[in-house]
Amino acid sequence: MSDNFPCWYPVQIRFRDLDPLAHVNNTVYFTYFEEARSYYFDKLKPWLEQWPSGEEHQEVESIVSHPPHNPRIQTRTSGSHYGLLVKEVTCTYMVPLVRSDTVEVGVRVVRVGRTSFNMEHQIRDVNEPERIFATGKTAMVWSNYLTGRPSPVPPSLRFAFEQMEGRDFPMVER
């Protein structure tokens, strides 16, 4: 299972991540997932930059012409008003993490729909990759921040996912 993740983000467990029992607090796992997603999106940038301009939707042209550093929410008042919002995040805890563990978070896209996509995460031991501490899932929605409504996933982002994952993501309705 670990070999199917195209992107691994190294995690530095900090003292502040620990609860009174000296385990990583359960809420911190979600921060690790978020950091890994951000790292994954940063890795997509080369494919977003090579996407040809002139796509059929104006909002997509804006994103391709001026690709964001990271296709996440942008709070500035000018520029693209499209980006990602988290719809749902889950975590399944398997083995408690402690300060002395050396871990990394795998992240991958497993489904791309019309306006959303799903990612999976895995926290594993760097030295013993078969030792899995937690797994997670995230549902992301491509959104128009001005209207608050979902918008079609840009073809450039779908293309970048396909390049990173080494597989096609056929268009599905959900």
N, C-alpha and C positions, 0 to 999 in steps of 0.2 A: 504493500500500500504506500509506503514512504517514497518509493521510486517514481510514483506518478505525479509528483509535485514539481513543476518546473522552476519554482522560486522558493528559496529558503532564506529566511531572515534571522540573523543571530540575535539572541536576546541576552541582555545583561540583567540578571536578577539583582535588584537593588534592595538594600535593607528596608527602605520604606514600603516595598512590596509585601512585606511579611505581616502576618497577623500575630496575635499574642502566643499562638502555639508554634511560631517559627516556620509556618508554612506560607507559601504565597497565597494571599487573600484571593478568594474566588472571583471577586470583581476585577482583579488585575489581569486575569486571563483575557478578558475582553479588550483591555488596553494592548496586550501583546498581539491579539488578532488585528486590531486597528493599525498598529505599527507595521505589521506584515502586509496588510492590504495597501497601505501607503507606499511601502517599498516596492510591491508588485506594480502599482500604477506608475511609479517612477521608472521601472524597467520597461514599460510600454512606450515610453517617449520616442525612441528611435523609429518605431513603426508608425506612430502618429505623425511624425514629421515627414515621412516619405510618402504619405497618402496623397494622391493627386487632388488638386483643388477642382472646383466646379461641380460639386455634388448637387443633387436636385433640391435639397431643402436649405433655405437661407441660414437657419440656425446651425446646421452642420457645416456649411461653408465658413461661418464665423469661427467655429471651433477648429476646423482644419487649417484655416489661414493663420490663426493665432492660437496654436495648441496650448492649452494651459499646462503649467508645470506639472500639475497633477489633476486628473479629471474628478475632482471632488468639489464640494461646495465652495463657491467664491463669494466673498462678502463685499467686494468693492462695488461701487455704484456704476461703473462703466465696464464695457467688455461683455463677455459671454454671460448670459443669464441662464445657462444650462449646466447641469452637472449631476452628481450622484447624491442620493439620500439613502440612508440605511433604513430598510423596512423591518428587518428582523435579524437578530443574532442569537444563536444558541451555542451552548457549550456542554459537552459531556466530559466530566472529570473522571479520570481513571486512576492516576497515581498522584499523590500530593507532591508539589514542587517545593524544594527547600533552597536556601541561599547557595549551597555548594553545588547544585546541579548546573550543568552546562547544557543549555538547550537552544533549539532553533524552531522557528515556526514555518511550516510549509504552507503555501497558499496556491490555490488553483481555481480557475473558472470551470464549472461543470455544466452550465446551461446558460444560453443566451436567448432570451425571448424578444418580443417586440419592443417592450419598454423597460424590461428588467433583466437581471441576470443573477445567478447563484454562484457563490464561492464556497469552497471548503478549506478548512484550516486543520493543521495537525501540529501539536507541540511534542517534540521528541528529544531524546538525549543525543547530543552530538557524538558522544563516544560509543554509545550503544543504540544505533538508529531503530532497532526493533522495540526499544522501550518507549512506549507512547504514554505521555502524561495526560493529554486531553485532545479532543477533536472538537471542531466547531463548524457551524454553517452560517452564512450570511446571505440575505436577500437584499439586493441593491436595486434602486429604481432610478432611471435617467429622468430628470425632472426639469421643468421650466420653473425657475425660482420666482418669476414674476407672477405666474398664474397659480403656482402650487400644484400643477397637474403633471402627470407622467407624459413623457415625450418619447418618440422612437429612439432606440439606441442608435447612435450614429454609425454608419457603415465603417467609418475609420476606426472606431473603437472595437467593433466586431472583428475587423481585419487584424487589429493589434492583438486581440485575444487569440485569434486563430494562429498567428505567428508565434506567440509566446507558448501556447499550449500544444502546437504541432498537430492540430486537427481542425476540421471544419465545424462550424456551429450553424447548422441550417436554421432558417427562420422558423420560429414557432410562435403561436398566437399568445401564449401566456407570458 
